[in-house]
């Protein structure tokens, strides 16, 4: 498992990171003079491909905002009531935006055959601790929040270099793209210096994913205490425009001073939120009108009905964690999906972290679907006279797309397939052995897995093609990941045991 031939504490040369994305010669030359590929360079870079196939040409992208891609002959699930669904239809992309959806579109464009596929909006993960990428499934049997913290905040987190933040975020971003998650909220709570924050953000930019970097402080251990004052620098240095794939917000609990800073900087606020004590803490905030549509709350288990009513009335967004809540025994043990619905809130879904389970949205949808139906069945069995309806596969797909986009504050850009919105699109093959024959489009999407994803498009650029993440050199990727993981394991004194029932150091 852990390598023994690691270097000392110095971070590896940044040039090793650039090797993961194959970019044009002009971008490579510019990058040689900089520590990492800049956002503009990453957006404009084009991989050199010489095989001439239409899909391969499209994967190279173009700096031309008029470059067109036509997805031809797929089943379209738009998630936009005004557009509806098409048994067979086309999507025309120009630059980064969808310009037309309909049957038998014609255009001068790169044509991609979408037959035997279902086209859906990209998934949006409303809450992910991306820096933990090296720690995937290190603690699969953890059953409490304390057990989660033991394998993250109280051990490896203490030893993260800025480079390790880069690696963790890059692993997570690549995994998201591979799984059709085109956007996620990066709840970042291990930036122990300004350099840690910078590297976390650079990894998101380098990956080509759409992300919301929710900057917060470490939970335990020593750090530079540069936060929250560093938020202003981050905004000025990395987020000069709202028209970019990676944006910024604050990650903080209920705190008047912190929330005031976020609002002065024009940042939305994400808060981990659950249990009666937290509900009691935030009640004065409602009375003072300090909670509003710029707030997103994660988890929300174990809240009294009164708090749910206040959340609804304040117009907040909420995301629930179908697997995390049951995995770590949070709140009432069940994700409060039905609680949100009961109070008129349409929640997003989130993976939370990958230290105990997989990182895909397909499983979140299925878990939420079946837990909700089990609870409703149980209420009927116990002669409950006020039983709400069972959710549908379309309902959970909305949580993973439309509602997640609302949590990210990006409903005007993503979440549905709508002309005028940016082209974040996932193409799912239906002719694979686990899905064929496809007799119901929405049911097929929810039953799929990452292996069924043929193509992923983010902001009009193809990031996964023919089932492979574009431009990723897996040999160099594994080398970078192995070095970071070995370093963290050794510094924390962790002796790897791939058959361990419980994590321990």
N, C-alpha and C positions, 0 to 999 in steps of 0.2 A: 504493500500500500504506500506508505510514506517513503519518499526518496531520501537518501542519506547524503547525496552529493550536492546539497544546496549551497548557495553563496551565503555570505554574512548578511547582516541586517540591511545593507544597502539595497534599494529597489533595483530591479533589472533595468537595463537601458530601455527607454520608452520606445525606441525603434522597433523592438520585438512586437509591440502591440499593433503597429501599422500593418504588419504582415498578414493580419487576419482578413483584411478587406482588400481585394484586388482593385486598384484604382488606376486611372489613366496616368500616362507618363507625366503630364503637367502637374497633376495633383501630387504624385509621388515626389516630384522635384520640390514642390512647395513644402511638402510635409517634412522633407529632410532637414529643413531649416527650423522646424517647429517641433515641440515635444510631442504633439499629437495632431491628428488631422483636425482641422478646424471645422466648425459646423458648416460653413459655406463650402469648404473644399469637399467635405463628405457628401454634401448635397449635389455637387456638380460632377464628382468623380464618375468616370465610366470605365467599366471593366472591358478589356480587350477580348473579344470573342470572334473567331474567324470561320465558324462552321455555317453561318448564313441562315440557320433556321429562324423562323419568325419569333418564336418564343425566346430563343437565346438572344436575338437582337434586342427584344423588349427588355430583357433583364439588365442590359447595359444602361438603360435609362438615357436621358439626354438633358443637356443644359438648356435646350430649346423649350420654352414654356408652351409652345404650340405642338410639341410632339404628341402624337395620338396613338392610342392603343384601343383596339376594338375586341372585346370579349364576345365571342360569337357562339350562339346556340346553346346557352346553358339554361337551367331552371333557376329563376331568380326569386329569392326571398328578400324583399326590399326592407321589411319592417317599417315601411312608411305607408300609412293607410291611404294616402293620396296616390301613391304609385301602385300599391298592391303587389301581387305575386304573378309571375309569368311562368307558364309551363315550359315555354321555350322563348328565350329573348336574348337581347344583346345589350351590352353596356359600352358606351363610348367614353373614353377618358382623354382629356386634352390637358397636357401639363400635369398638374397635381389634382385636377378636379374632374368629377363626373359631369359630362355635358349632355348626355342623352341616355335614356333607357327605353327600350321598346323592342317589338319584333322586327326582324329583317331590316336592321339599320344598315345604311351604306355610308362609307366614308373612306377617304384616303388615309390609311392608318396601318400600323402593325396589327395584323389579325391573329388572334389567339383562339384556337378551337376550344370552346368550352362545352362541347357536347359530352354527355355522360357525366356532367358535374352539376353541383348546386352552388350558386353564387350567393353569399351572405355578407352582411357588414362584418368587418373585423371585430373580434371579441375585445372587450375592454375589462381589464382586471382592475378593480377599484381600490386595491390595497395589497401591496407586495413589499416585503422587506428584502430588496434586491441584493443588498450587500452580503447576504448569507449564501450566495451561490455555491461557494466551495463546500458548504456543509449539507448538501443534499442528502436526505434520508439518513443522517448520522444518528438520529434518535427516533426510529419509527414507532416505538412502543410508548413514547412519552404520553402520560395521561393527565398532566397538570401543567399549569402555566409555569410553576417553579421548575419542573423538569425541562421545559422548553428553554427557560432562562439559563439553566445550568449548562446547557449545550451551546449557548450563544453568548449572551451578555456577560455572564460571570466567568467565562473561560476564553474562548478564541477571540471574542470581540476586543478584549483588552490588548491584544497583540497585533491588531491590524495596522499595517503600513498604508500609506496612501495608495500604493500599488495594489494592495489586496482589496481595497475598496473598488478600484478599477476592475480587477479580475472578477470579483463577486457580481458587480453590476453587469459586466459584459456577459458572464455566464447566464445570468437571469434573462437579460434582453434577448440573447440568442435562443434560449429555450422558449421564450414567449413567441418570437417570430416563428419558430418551428411548429409551435402549437396553435398558430392562428390568432394569437393575442397581438393585435396591432398597436395597442395602447395600454399602458398600465400606470397607476399612481405609485411611485417609488417612495414608500414611507421610510425615510433614511434616518436612522437613529444610532449611527456609529461614527459620525464624523468628528474625530478627535482633534482636528486642526483644519485650517483653511485648505491645506493641500488635500486632505481627505475628501472634503466637499468637492473640490475641483476635479479630482480624479473620478469620483462617482458620477459627476455630470458628464465628463468627457467620455466615459464608457457608454453612456446612453446615446450621446451624439454620434460616436464612432459606429455604434451598432446599426444605426438607421431606423430604430424604432421610434414611435411616437410615445412620449412619456411625460409625466408630470412629476418633477422632482420635489417631493415634500420634505423640506429640510428641517431637521430637528436635532436635539442634543443627545449625546450618549446617555444611557440609563445608569451605568455604574462605571467606576474606575476613573483614572486620571485623564484629563483632556485640557485643551488650551483655553476653555471658557470663551471662545471666540463667538459663540452663538448667544443671543440672536443678532448682535450688532453686525455680524458678517453677512446677514441677509441682504443688506443694502449693496455691499460689494458684489455679491453673487448676481444680484439683479442687474447691476451696471455692467459687469464683466461678461456674463453669459447670456443674459436674457434682455437684450436691447430691443427686441421685437416680439410681439405676440404672434407674429406670422412665422413660427418655426416649429419644428417637430417636438422639441423639448421645452417645457415651460416650468415655472417655479411656483411653489406655494409653501405655506408654513405647516409643520407637523408639531402640534403642541396640545397639551391638555387645557382644561378651562382655566384661563389666567387672563385677567383684564389687561395687564400691561403688555403681555405678549400679543394678545389679539389686537390691541391698539396699534402695535408696531406693524403687524401684518396688514391691517387696513390702511395705515398710512402709506405703505409701500404698494398697495393695490393687489395684495396676495390673498387668495382663498386659504382656508384653514381646514386641516384634517385633524380629527381627534379620535384616539382610542377611547371607547366609551361603553361601559357596561356595569351593571349591578346597582343595587339600591343606594350605596354610598356615593357613587358618581352621580346618580340621579339627584340626590339631595344636594350635592355640591353645586350643580348647575342651575338649580331652581332660581336663585337670585339673578342669574344671567338672563333668564327669560323675563323676569320682572323689569329688568333694566334695558330690555330690548337689545341685548348684546348678541343674540343668536339670530342668524338670518340665512338667506339663500347662499351666502358664501361659505357656509359651514358644511362639512361632510363628516359624518360620524361612522366609525367602524364598529362592527360586532353588534352592539346594542342589545345584548342578552340580559335578562333579569331586570328589565325596567318596569316600573309601575305604569298602569294605563295613563295616569295623569302626565307623566313625562312624554309618553308617545304622543299624546294630544298636543303638548307644547311643541314637540319637534315638528309635527305636521303643520301647526299654525304658523310656525316660524319659517316654513318653506325650505327647510334644510334638505340635503340629500343624505341617504343612508346606504351603507353596503353591509350585507350579511355574509358570513363565512361558513358555508354549509359543512365543510370538513373540519376547519379549525376549531369551531366551537365544541363539536363532539369529541375531537381528538384530545383537546386539552381540558375538557370539562368546564368550559366557560359558561357563565350565566346559568341558564336552566338545563344546559347540556344539549338542547336542540337549537339550531339556528333560528332566530326570531323572524323567519320569513313570513309566517302566517300573522304574527303580531304586527309586522309592518303593514301587511295587506289589510288587516282588520281596522287599522287606523288611517287608511287612505294614503299610505306611502308606498311608492313603487321602488323597491330597493335594487341596487346593483349587487353583483356577486364579486367575491374576491377570494384568491387563493391564500393570501396572508404570507405564507412562507413555504419553503420546500424541505425543511429539516426533518419532516416526518412522513411526507407523502409527495405525490407527483404535482407538477405545476401546470396542469391543463384545465381549461374551462369546461371541456366536455364532462369531466367527472363532477365538477361543481354543479352543473345543470342537473345531472342525473341524481346526485345525492339530494339536492333540494327537492326535486320532483318527487322522489320516493319517500323522503321523510315527511313532506307535507301531506302526501296521500295516506301515509300510515297514521299520522295524527288525526286526520279527518275521519278515517275508518274507525279508529279507536273511540272517537267522540260519538260516532253513530252507534257503535256497539254498546256504549254506556248510556244510551238513550238521551243524548244531548239534543235538545229541541231547537238549538240555534247554531246549526252546523253550516259553515261557509262552503262554497263549492270547491271541488278539487281543482288544482291548477292544471294547465295544459302544457304541452311541450312548447307551444308558442309563448306562453307566459314566461317560462324559464329562459327561453332564447332572448326575450326582451330584456330580462335582467342582465344577461351576459353581453348585451349590445347597447340598446337604447338607454337603459337605466344607468349602465356603467358610464356612458358618455356624459350623462347629466352629472354624475359624481365627479367626473374629471373636469367639469365646467366647459365641455367641448361639444355640447349638443348642436351648436350652429355649424360645426365642422364635420362631425363623424357620428356614428351610431346607427345610421340608416343609409340605404342606397338611394340617394336623391340627387337629381341634377342640381349643381351648384355647390354641393358638399365635396369635401376632399375624398379622394379615392382610396379608402381603406377597405380592401375587399379580400375575402377568403374564398378560394375555389376548392370545393370538396368533391373528390372523385366518388362516383356512385357505382362504378363497375368493379370495385375491389371485392374480394371473396367475402369479407365480413359485412358488406352492405348490399350486395347484389342479390336479388332484384330490389330496387327501391320502389316501395309502394306508397310511401307518404314522405313528402319532402322534409317537413319539419321534424318528423320522427326520425328520419334518416340522419339529419344534422345532429340531433341530440344523442343518437346511438353511435356516432362516429368517434374516431380517435385521431391523434396527430398524424398517424401513418396514412390516413385518408386525405390529408391536405396536399393538394397538388401545387397550388400557387398562393402566395401571399403578396398583396400589394399594399404599400403604405405611402400615402401622399402621392400616388401615381407612379411610384417606383417599385419594381418587382424585387422582393426580398427573399422569396422562396419560389423555386421553379422546378417543376417535375419532381417534386418531393424532396428537394435539397435546398438548404439555405444558400443563397447566392454569395459567392466570393469568400466563403469561409474555408480556410486551410485547417483541417481537423488535426493534422500532425502538430502544427504550431500551436493551435488552440490547446490541445492536451498538454503540451510541454509547459505552456504558461500556467495552466490550471494546476498541474502537478507541482510545480515549483511553489506556488502560493500555498497550496494545501499542506505540503510538506513543511514549509516554514511555520505555518500556524500550528500544526500538530506538535512540532518539536518545541516551539516556544511555550505552548500550553502544557507540555508534558503528557500529551495524549498518546497512548499506545493503541494503534488501530486494531480493532477486532471486528471483522466483517460479519461475524455471527452473534454479536453481542445482543442480549435481550434488553439491556438497559445501558444507557450512556453513563460512563464514569471516567473520571481522571484520577 
